[in-house]
Amino acid sequence: MKHAAQAVLAASAVAACALTAGGMDVAQDMAGGFANPPPSARPWVYWFPLDGNISSNGITADLEAMKRVGIGGVLYMETDQGAPEGPARFGGPLWRDLCKHICSEAHRLGMEVNMNNDAGWCGSGGPWITPELSMQHVVWSETNVSGPQCFTGVLPRPQAKMNFYRDIALLAFPVPATHYVIPGIHDKSAQGSGEIAPRAVFAALPSEAAVPRGRIVNLTSRLEEDGRLAWDVPPGRWTLLRLGHTTTGVENHPAPPGGLGLESDKLSKKASKAAFDGLMAKVIEDSKPLAGRGKTLVSTHIDSWETGSQNWTQRFRQDFKRLRGYDPLPFLPAMTGQVVDNLEVSERFLWDIRKTVDDLLLENYAGEFRKLANRHGLRLSIEAYFGEPAEDMAYAGRADEPMGEFWSWPRYGSVNSCTEMASAAHVYGKPILGAESFTANDGEKWQGYPGSIKELGDWAFCEGINRFVFHRYALQPWTNPDRPPGMSMGPWGCITSALKPGGNSLGPGTNIWPAASSCSARGFSRLTSVFSNRRSPRRLFTPRSNPATTGPATALTAARRKSFSRACRSKTEGLCCPTA
């Protein structure tokens, strides 16, 4: 059975080469890479310790077991799945010593290490992130007053989390005669990151449903620190809108206690540096001789976006002026759902809010993290899809190595991410395209083996994946004696472990992966479709959600308009992207 599976997989890998190769020289180069794949083409594994259950002997035993079956590197990611707390508290002195041991043993074995940038499997957070440096969102309170009168009073502070709050502005405007709230304001104001259908025509509302911009009064300078205001109210009914920002309170998860904390502000370079310095800078310093290009500790990683959205940061108003060319202050009531001037003006402003959030996330989070990593000679890999308040492919373009994912249980879960990340890799010129591979939920029940998931690997090769990062390999802390079936990772992952009943499920079949990955990395993609929309959606959904049932389709590359026009060029045979 094993030999048959290897033979079919080899044939599939050759087919993948044929699908992506073009020209005799490329074909010969790929044939050579298939026969003698370089070390960089070896598959990797997600390596999951659980809550400090780590030992030096366990590290050595795991890495040696991986090396025996051809694994080229590990993506280290520590989580909490309910296991009893181990001796190596995340980020503590023993934990840091063990991280040094990981790098030294990986170096001895000729393997590479990619260190997740925080604990858990999402975002960038930890106890080193203060509320001020955490993800922020706009909050507000409203007080209605009537004039003419001399109003003196304390305006209620908007609801804050963790006792952290900063004022943005205090605006006064006449109460509209007709109550109207902009539909979908939660996502339109970037409080959420849901898809918003583009529109060319907006409803004409009665004038009494809107607030004329010229009648909005800026009272910010009159607001005292304790919320006290003294103001001569003009005739009529007025709303006093006190706007501020507070932390979203979102934490990285599922993180062990030593690594659990607030998620960093994704729109702030200062916060990104604090996140990087809180963990990665220390890990790099501890293993400095082994960190950097061509060494052992070669990369840091940002995994799934599971932290919600944010729509403010300390410098948001200044950055908005820089990026959009006007002051957002008189339009801020629209972020609460209030129409300013008319619905079209308000909707256009809210689009500018979302675009600014998008731009700042790319510039100050992904872009800054990459700069910090590259400064130390490390690469940055990102799973850049499904939930961030930015365009997926632009987010992926900020990584050195975009990554997708595909699941074995449920079958073909999240496969859209691979098509989307392949598009980003083609358009932005990223030669390494990784994937969290064969992930599973508790439906796997220890039943997965190479033959049962072979077709998924075939599909992923054809889609353009050239670095398989098997999900997952749980770190085994026990040796002499070991304790089969050993540590697991709760219900998650297609089980790969030296202690799995029946033997390591990676097995000899792993040897075929470098050959096919090398082949895939040398090919190019023909651009058969261009996806472009300035407003929405932010992500690509392909027509084939399950290749097993919908059948094969022409290879698809999608592109954001700006990145496409900058990166791709016209040649005799058609449009050419950087990876061609």
C-alpha positions as CSV (number, residue, x, y, z in Angstrom):
1,M,0.0,0.0,0.0
2,K,2.8,2.5,0.9
3,H,4.7,1.8,-2.3
4,A,1.5,2.2,-4.3
5,A,0.7,5.5,-2.7
6,Q,4.2,6.7,-3.4
7,A,4.0,5.7,-7.0
8,V,0.7,7.5,-7.6
9,L,2.0,10.5,-5.7
10,A,5.1,10.6,-7.9
11,A,3.0,10.4,-11.0
12,S,0.9,13.2,-9.7
13,A,4.0,15.3,-8.9
14,V,5.2,14.9,-12.5
15,A,1.8,15.9,-13.8
16,A,2.0,19.0,-11.6
17,C,5.4,19.8,-13.2
18,A,3.8,19.5,-16.7
19,L,0.9,21.7,-15.7
20,T,3.2,24.6,-14.6
21,A,6.3,24.2,-16.7
22,G,6.9,26.1,-20.0
23,G,9.7,25.7,-22.4
24,M,12.4,23.1,-22.8
25,D,15.0,24.8,-20.6
26,V,12.5,25.1,-17.8
27,A,11.4,21.5,-18.2
28,Q,15.0,20.3,-18.0
29,D,15.6,22.4,-15.0
30,M,12.5,21.0,-13.3
31,A,13.5,17.4,-14.2
32,G,16.8,18.0,-12.5
33,G,15.1,19.4,-9.5
34,F,12.7,16.5,-9.3
35,A,15.5,13.9,-9.5
36,N,17.8,15.8,-7.0
37,P,15.6,18.2,-5.0
38,P,17.4,20.8,-2.9
39,P,17.1,20.9,0.9
40,S,14.8,23.9,0.6
41,A,12.1,21.8,-1.1
42,R,11.7,19.5,1.9
43,P,8.3,19.5,3.7
44,W,8.0,21.2,7.1
45,V,5.8,20.5,10.1
46,Y,3.8,22.7,12.5
47,W,5.4,21.7,15.8
48,F,3.1,22.2,18.7
49,P,4.2,22.1,22.4
50,L,1.3,22.4,24.9
51,D,1.6,24.8,27.8
52,G,5.2,24.4,28.8
53,N,5.3,20.6,28.4
54,I,8.8,20.6,26.8
55,S,12.0,18.8,27.6
56,S,15.5,18.9,26.1
57,N,15.5,15.2,25.5
58,G,12.0,15.4,23.9
59,I,13.2,18.2,21.6
60,T,16.1,16.1,20.4
61,A,14.0,12.9,20.0
62,D,11.4,14.8,18.0
63,L,13.8,16.6,15.7
64,E,15.8,13.3,15.1
65,A,12.5,11.5,14.2
66,M,11.6,14.3,11.8
67,K,15.0,14.2,10.2
68,R,14.8,10.5,9.6
69,V,11.7,10.9,7.4
70,G,13.0,14.0,5.5
71,I,11.4,16.9,7.3
72,G,13.3,20.1,6.5
73,G,12.0,22.5,9.1
74,V,9.6,23.2,11.9
75,L,7.2,26.0,12.5
76,Y,7.2,26.3,16.3
77,M,3.8,27.3,17.8
78,E,3.0,26.8,21.4
79,T,-0.7,26.6,22.5
80,D,-2.9,25.8,25.4
81,Q,-5.3,22.9,24.8
82,G,-6.1,22.0,28.4
83,A,-3.1,19.9,29.1
84,P,-1.6,20.2,32.7
85,E,0.9,23.0,32.9
86,G,4.4,21.9,32.1
87,P,7.7,23.1,33.7
88,A,8.7,25.5,30.9
89,R,6.5,28.6,31.4
90,F,6.2,30.4,28.0
91,G,8.8,33.2,27.7
92,G,10.5,32.3,31.0
93,P,14.2,31.5,31.6
94,L,13.8,27.7,31.1
95,W,11.7,28.2,28.0
96,R,14.3,30.5,26.5
97,D,17.0,27.9,27.2
98,L,15.0,25.3,25.5
99,C,14.4,27.5,22.5
100,K,18.2,27.8,22.3
101,H,18.4,24.0,22.4
102,I,15.9,23.8,19.6
103,C,18.1,26.0,17.4
104,S,21.3,24.2,18.2
105,E,19.8,20.7,17.6
106,A,18.1,21.8,14.4
107,H,21.5,23.2,13.3
108,R,23.2,19.9,14.1
109,L,20.6,18.1,12.0
110,G,20.6,20.5,9.1
111,M,17.0,21.7,9.7
112,E,15.5,25.1,9.8
113,V,13.2,26.8,12.4
114,N,10.3,29.3,11.8
115,M,9.2,30.7,15.2
116,N,5.6,31.9,15.6
117,N,5.7,35.5,16.7
118,D,3.6,34.9,19.8
119,A,1.9,32.2,21.7
120,G,-1.3,30.7,20.3
121,W,-2.3,30.5,16.7
122,C,-3.5,34.0,15.9
123,G,-2.2,37.5,15.6
124,S,0.5,39.2,17.6
125,G,-0.1,39.6,21.3
126,G,1.2,38.9,24.7
127,P,1.6,40.3,28.2
128,W,4.1,42.8,26.9
129,I,1.2,44.6,25.1
130,T,-0.3,47.4,27.2
131,P,-3.9,48.6,26.7
132,E,-2.5,51.7,25.0
133,L,-0.6,49.6,22.5
134,S,-3.5,47.1,21.9
135,M,-6.1,47.0,19.1
136,Q,-8.4,50.1,19.4
137,H,-11.9,51.0,18.3
138,V,-14.1,54.0,18.4
139,V,-16.7,54.4,21.3
140,W,-19.0,57.2,21.9
141,S,-21.8,58.7,24.2
142,E,-24.6,61.0,23.2
143,T,-26.2,63.7,25.4
144,N,-29.2,65.7,24.0
145,V,-29.6,69.3,25.2
146,S,-32.0,72.1,24.2
147,G,-31.2,75.8,23.7
148,P,-30.9,78.5,24.1
149,Q,-29.2,77.9,27.5
150,C,-25.8,78.0,29.2
151,F,-25.1,74.3,29.6
152,T,-22.6,73.2,32.3
153,G,-22.3,69.5,33.1
154,V,-20.2,66.4,32.9
155,L,-20.7,64.3,29.8
156,P,-20.8,60.6,30.3
157,R,-17.6,58.8,29.3
158,P,-18.1,56.3,26.5
159,Q,-17.9,52.7,27.6
160,A,-14.3,51.6,28.0
161,K,-12.5,48.3,28.6
162,M,-9.7,47.7,31.0
163,N,-10.2,51.2,32.3
164,F,-8.4,52.6,29.2
165,Y,-10.0,55.5,27.4
166,R,-8.8,58.5,25.3
167,D,-11.0,61.2,23.9
168,I,-11.0,61.9,20.1
169,A,-13.4,64.7,19.8
170,L,-16.5,66.4,21.1
171,L,-18.9,67.5,18.4
172,A,-22.3,69.1,18.6
173,F,-25.0,69.1,15.9
174,P,-28.7,69.7,15.6
175,V,-30.9,66.7,16.3
176,P,-32.3,65.5,12.9
177,A,-36.0,65.6,12.7
178,T,-36.1,62.1,11.1
179,H,-34.1,59.3,12.8
180,Y,-32.1,57.3,10.3
181,V,-29.1,55.0,10.9
182,I,-26.8,54.0,8.0
183,P,-27.4,50.3,7.3
184,G,-24.6,47.9,8.1
185,I,-22.7,50.6,10.0
186,H,-20.9,48.0,12.1
187,D,-18.9,46.7,9.2
188,K,-18.9,50.0,7.2
189,S,-17.2,51.8,10.1
190,A,-14.6,48.9,10.3
191,Q,-15.9,47.8,13.7
192,G,-16.3,44.5,11.9
193,S,-14.6,43.2,8.7
194,G,-17.6,41.8,6.8
195,E,-17.9,42.1,3.1
196,I,-19.7,45.2,1.8
197,A,-21.3,45.1,-1.6
198,P,-20.1,48.0,-3.9
199,R,-22.7,50.5,-4.9
200,A,-22.8,53.3,-7.5
201,V,-26.1,54.8,-6.5
202,F,-27.2,55.8,-3.0
203,A,-30.7,56.4,-1.7
204,A,-31.9,60.0,-1.7
205,L,-32.9,60.6,2.0
206,P,-35.1,63.5,3.1
207,S,-32.9,66.4,4.2
208,E,-34.3,66.2,7.8
209,A,-32.6,62.8,8.2
210,A,-29.1,64.2,7.7
211,V,-26.8,66.6,9.6
212,P,-25.5,69.5,7.5
213,R,-21.7,69.5,7.8
214,G,-21.7,73.2,8.1
215,R,-23.8,73.0,11.3
216,I,-21.4,70.6,13.1
217,V,-19.7,72.5,16.0
218,N,-16.2,71.3,17.2
219,L,-16.2,71.6,21.0
220,T,-13.2,69.4,21.6
221,S,-11.1,72.3,23.1
222,R,-13.8,73.0,25.6
223,L,-14.0,69.5,27.0
224,E,-12.1,69.1,30.3
225,E,-10.3,65.9,31.3
226,D,-13.1,64.9,33.6
227,G,-15.7,65.3,30.8
228,R,-17.0,68.6,32.1
229,L,-18.3,71.0,29.4
230,A,-19.5,74.6,29.6
231,W,-21.3,75.8,26.4
232,D,-23.8,78.3,25.3
233,V,-26.3,76.1,23.5
234,P,-27.9,77.8,20.4
235,P,-31.7,77.6,19.9
236,G,-33.1,74.1,19.2
237,R,-32.4,70.5,20.1
238,W,-28.7,69.5,19.9
239,T,-26.7,66.3,20.3
240,L,-23.4,66.4,22.1
241,L,-21.4,63.5,20.6
242,R,-18.4,62.5,22.7
243,L,-16.1,60.2,20.7
244,G,-13.1,58.3,22.0
245,H,-11.2,55.1,21.6
246,T,-10.5,52.1,23.9
247,T,-9.0,48.7,23.6
248,T,-11.0,46.0,21.9
249,G,-9.8,43.7,24.7
250,V,-9.0,40.9,22.3
251,E,-6.2,38.6,23.3
252,N,-4.0,36.2,21.4
253,H,-5.3,32.6,21.7
254,P,-5.2,29.8,22.6
255,A,-2.1,30.9,24.5
256,P,-0.6,29.4,27.6
257,P,-0.6,31.8,30.6
258,G,3.0,33.0,30.2
259,G,2.2,34.2,26.6
260,L,-1.4,35.4,27.0
261,G,-2.1,39.1,26.6
262,L,-3.7,41.8,24.5
263,E,-3.4,41.8,20.8
264,S,-1.2,44.6,19.4
265,D,-2.5,47.6,17.6
266,K,-2.3,46.6,14.0
267,L,-2.3,50.2,12.8
268,S,0.7,51.3,14.8
269,K,4.4,50.8,14.1
270,K,5.1,51.5,17.7
271,A,2.8,48.6,18.7
272,S,4.3,46.3,16.1
273,K,7.8,46.9,17.4
274,A,6.6,46.3,21.0
275,A,5.1,42.9,19.8
276,F,8.3,42.0,18.0
277,D,10.6,43.0,20.8
278,G,8.4,41.2,23.4
279,L,9.3,37.8,22.0
280,M,11.1,37.5,18.7
281,A,13.9,40.0,19.5
282,K,14.7,38.0,22.6
283,V,14.6,34.6,20.8
284,I,16.9,36.0,18.1
285,E,19.3,37.4,20.6
286,D,19.5,34.1,22.5
287,S,20.5,32.3,19.4
288,K,22.2,35.1,17.5
289,P,24.9,33.0,15.8
290,L,22.3,30.7,14.4
291,A,19.7,33.4,13.4
292,G,19.5,34.8,9.9
293,R,19.6,34.0,6.2
294,G,21.3,30.6,5.4
295,K,21.4,29.7,9.1
296,T,18.9,27.8,11.3
297,L,16.4,30.3,12.8
298,V,15.3,31.7,9.4
299,S,11.8,33.0,9.8
300,T,9.1,34.3,12.0
301,H,5.4,33.7,11.4
302,I,2.0,35.4,11.7
303,D,-0.8,32.8,11.7
304,S,-4.6,33.0,11.3
305,W,-6.4,36.3,11.7
306,E,-8.9,35.5,14.5
307,T,-8.7,38.8,16.3
308,G,-11.6,40.8,14.8
309,S,-11.3,44.3,13.5
310,Q,-10.2,47.7,14.7
311,N,-11.0,51.2,13.4
312,W,-8.7,53.6,15.4
313,T,-5.2,54.2,16.5
314,Q,-3.4,57.0,18.4
315,R,-2.4,58.7,15.1
316,F,-5.4,57.8,13.1
317,R,-6.5,61.4,12.3
318,Q,-3.0,62.5,11.2
319,D,-2.6,59.3,9.1
320,F,-6.1,59.7,7.6
321,K,-5.1,63.3,6.5
322,R,-1.9,62.0,5.0
323,L,-3.5,59.1,3.1
324,R,-6.9,60.6,2.1
325,G,-6.0,64.3,1.8
326,Y,-8.7,65.7,4.1
327,D,-9.6,66.0,7.8
328,P,-12.0,63.3,9.0
329,L,-13.1,65.3,12.1
330,P,-16.4,66.9,10.7
331,F,-17.4,63.5,9.2
332,L,-16.9,61.4,12.4
333,P,-20.6,61.3,13.3
334,A,-21.0,59.0,10.3
335,M,-19.0,56.4,12.2
336,T,-21.9,56.2,14.7
337,G,-24.4,55.7,11.8
338,Q,-25.4,59.3,11.5
339,V,-25.8,60.7,8.0
340,V,-23.6,63.8,7.4
341,D,-24.7,66.0,4.4
342,N,-26.3,63.1,2.5
343,L,-26.0,59.3,2.3
344,E,-23.5,59.3,-0.6
345,V,-21.1,61.7,1.2
346,S,-21.3,59.5,4.4
347,E,-20.8,56.3,2.5
348,R,-17.8,57.6,0.7
349,F,-16.3,58.8,4.0
350,L,-16.9,55.4,5.5
351,W,-15.1,53.8,2.5
352,D,-12.2,56.1,3.2
353,I,-12.2,54.9,6.8
354,R,-12.0,51.3,5.7
355,K,-9.3,52.1,3.1
356,T,-7.2,53.9,5.7
357,V,-7.5,50.9,8.1
358,D,-6.5,48.7,5.2
359,D,-3.5,50.9,4.3
360,L,-2.3,51.3,7.9
361,L,-2.5,47.5,8.6
362,L,-0.4,46.8,5.5
363,E,2.1,49.5,6.3
364,N,2.4,49.5,10.1
365,Y,1.7,45.8,10.9
366,A,2.6,43.4,8.1
367,G,5.1,45.8,6.5
368,E,6.7,46.8,9.7
369,F,6.9,43.2,11.0
370,R,8.7,42.2,7.8
371,K,11.2,45.1,8.1
372,L,11.9,44.1,11.7
373,A,12.4,40.4,10.7
374,N,14.5,41.2,7.7
375,R,16.7,43.5,9.8
376,H,17.7,40.4,11.7
377,G,18.1,38.3,8.5
378,L,14.8,36.5,9.0
379,R,11.9,36.1,6.6
380,L,8.2,36.6,7.5
381,S,5.5,34.1,6.6
382,I,1.8,35.1,6.9
383,E,-1.5,33.2,6.6
384,A,-3.1,36.3,5.0
385,Y,-6.8,35.6,4.7
386,F,-10.2,35.2,6.2
387,G,-11.0,38.1,8.6
388,E,-8.5,40.9,8.6
389,P,-9.8,44.4,7.8
390,A,-7.6,44.6,4.7
391,E,-7.4,43.0,1.2
392,D,-6.1,39.5,1.5
393,M,-3.8,39.5,-1.4
394,A,-2.3,42.9,-0.5
395,Y,-1.7,41.6,3.0
396,A,0.0,38.5,1.6
397,G,2.1,40.7,-0.6
398,R,3.8,42.1,2.5
399,A,5.1,38.7,3.5
400,D,8.2,37.0,2.2
401,E,6.3,33.7,2.2
402,P,2.5,33.8,1.8
403,M,0.7,30.7,3.2
404,G,-2.7,29.1,2.6
405,E,-4.3,26.1,4.3
406,F,-6.3,23.1,3.4
407,W,-8.1,20.6,5.6
408,S,-8.3,16.8,5.4
409,W,-11.2,16.7,7.9
410,P,-13.5,18.3,6.8
411,R,-12.4,17.4,3.3
412,Y,-11.1,20.4,1.2
413,G,-11.8,22.8,4.0
414,S,-10.4,26.3,3.4
415,V,-9.1,25.5,-0.1
416,N,-10.0,29.0,-1.3
417,S,-7.1,30.3,0.7
418,C,-4.6,28.3,-1.4
419,T,-5.9,29.7,-4.7
420,E,-5.8,33.2,-3.2
421,M,-2.4,32.9,-1.7
422,A,-1.1,31.4,-5.0
423,S,-2.4,34.5,-6.7
424,A,-0.6,36.7,-4.3
425,A,2.6,34.7,-4.8
426,H,2.4,35.0,-8.5
427,V,1.6,38.7,-8.6
428,Y,4.0,39.8,-5.9
429,G,6.8,37.6,-7.0
430,K,7.0,35.2,-4.0
431,P,8.9,32.0,-5.0
432,I,8.0,30.1,-1.8
433,L,4.2,29.4,-1.4
434,G,3.5,27.5,1.8
435,A,0.4,25.8,3.1
436,E,-0.8,24.5,6.5
437,S,-1.4,21.1,5.1
438,F,-3.9,18.3,5.9
439,T,-5.3,20.1,9.0
440,A,-8.1,18.2,10.7
441,N,-10.7,18.4,13.4
442,D,-11.7,15.6,15.7
443,G,-13.3,13.8,12.8
444,E,-9.8,12.4,11.9
445,K,-9.9,10.2,15.0
446,W,-6.3,9.0,14.5
447,Q,-7.3,7.4,11.2
448,G,-5.4,9.5,8.8
449,Y,-2.6,7.9,6.7
450,P,-0.8,9.0,3.5
451,G,-3.1,7.1,1.1
452,S,-6.3,8.6,2.7
453,I,-5.1,12.2,2.0
454,K,-3.0,11.7,-1.2
455,E,-5.5,13.4,-3.5
456,L,-5.4,16.5,-1.4
457,G,-1.7,16.7,-1.8
458,D,-2.1,16.2,-5.6
459,W,-4.5,19.1,-5.7
460,A,-2.3,21.4,-3.7
461,F,0.7,20.8,-5.9
462,C,-1.4,21.6,-9.0
463,E,-2.6,24.8,-7.2
464,G,1.0,25.9,-6.8
465,I,1.8,25.0,-3.2
466,N,5.5,24.3,-3.0
467,R,6.1,24.2,0.7
468,F,4.0,21.7,2.6
469,V,3.8,22.4,6.4
470,F,2.1,19.3,7.8
471,H,-0.4,20.0,10.5
472,R,0.7,18.8,12.8
473,Y,3.5,17.3,15.0
474,A,2.8,17.5,18.7
475,L,6.0,17.9,20.7
476,Q,6.6,14.8,22.9
477,P,8.2,15.8,26.2
478,W,8.6,12.3,27.5
479,T,11.6,10.0,26.8
480,N,13.0,6.9,28.6
481,P,10.3,5.8,28.8
482,D,8.1,7.5,26.2
483,R,4.3,7.4,26.7
484,P,2.5,6.3,23.6
485,P,0.3,7.5,22.0
486,G,1.9,10.6,23.5
487,M,1.0,14.2,23.7
488,S,-1.7,15.3,21.2
489,M,-3.0,18.8,20.3
490,G,-6.5,18.4,21.6
491,P,-8.8,17.6,18.7
492,W,-6.7,19.4,16.0
493,G,-4.5,18.1,13.2
494,C,-3.9,15.1,11.1
495,I,-1.7,13.0,13.5
496,T,2.0,12.9,12.7
497,S,4.2,11.6,15.4
498,A,6.9,9.1,16.1
499,L,4.6,7.7,18.8
500,K,1.5,7.3,16.6
501,P,0.1,3.7,16.8
502,G,1.5,1.9,13.8
503,G,4.5,4.2,13.4
504,N,5.2,7.7,12.2
505,S,2.5,8.5,9.6
506,L,5.0,10.7,7.7
507,G,7.0,7.5,6.9
508,P,9.1,6.9,3.8
509,G,6.5,8.5,1.6
510,T,7.7,11.9,2.7
511,N,10.7,11.5,0.4
512,I,8.5,12.3,-2.6
513,W,7.5,15.7,-1.3
514,P,10.8,17.5,-1.9
515,A,10.9,16.3,-5.5
516,A,7.4,17.6,-6.3
517,S,7.9,20.8,-4.3
518,S,11.1,21.6,-6.2
519,C,9.3,21.0,-9.4
520,S,6.4,23.3,-8.4
521,A,8.8,26.1,-7.3
522,R,10.4,26.2,-10.7
523,G,7.2,26.4,-12.7
524,F,5.2,29.5,-13.7
525,S,1.5,30.2,-13.8
526,R,-0.4,31.5,-16.8
527,L,-2.7,34.4,-15.7
528,T,-6.2,33.3,-16.7
529,S,-8.3,35.7,-14.7
530,V,-7.8,39.1,-13.1
531,F,-9.9,40.1,-10.1
532,S,-10.0,43.8,-9.5
533,N,-12.3,45.9,-7.3
534,R,-11.4,49.0,-5.3
535,R,-14.2,48.6,-2.8
536,S,-15.2,45.1,-2.1
537,P,-14.9,42.2,-1.7
538,R,-11.6,42.0,0.1
539,R,-11.1,38.3,-0.7
540,L,-11.3,35.9,-3.5
541,F,-13.9,33.1,-3.5
542,T,-13.3,30.6,-6.3
543,P,-16.2,28.8,-8.0
544,R,-14.8,25.4,-7.0
545,S,-15.1,25.1,-3.2
546,N,-14.6,21.3,-3.4
547,P,-12.4,20.1,-6.2
548,A,-13.4,16.5,-5.5
549,T,-17.0,17.2,-6.5
550,T,-16.7,20.1,-9.0
551,G,-13.9,18.6,-10.9
552,P,-10.7,20.2,-12.3
553,A,-10.6,23.7,-13.5
554,T,-8.2,26.0,-15.3
555,A,-5.5,27.3,-13.0
556,L,-6.6,30.7,-11.7
557,T,-4.6,33.7,-10.7
558,A,-6.4,36.8,-9.2
559,A,-4.9,40.2,-8.8
560,R,-5.6,43.5,-7.1
561,R,-5.6,46.3,-9.7
562,K,-2.8,48.3,-8.2
563,S,-0.5,45.4,-7.6
564,F,-1.3,43.9,-11.0
565,S,-0.4,47.1,-12.9
566,R,2.8,47.5,-10.9
567,A,4.0,43.9,-10.9
568,C,2.9,42.4,-14.2
569,R,4.1,43.2,-17.7
570,S,3.1,42.3,-21.2
571,K,5.2,39.9,-23.2
572,T,4.7,38.2,-26.6
573,E,3.1,35.2,-25.0
574,G,0.8,37.2,-22.8
575,L,0.8,38.9,-19.4
576,C,3.8,37.9,-17.2
577,C,4.0,38.1,-13.4
578,P,7.2,38.2,-11.4
579,T,7.3,34.5,-10.7
580,A,7.1,33.6,-14.4
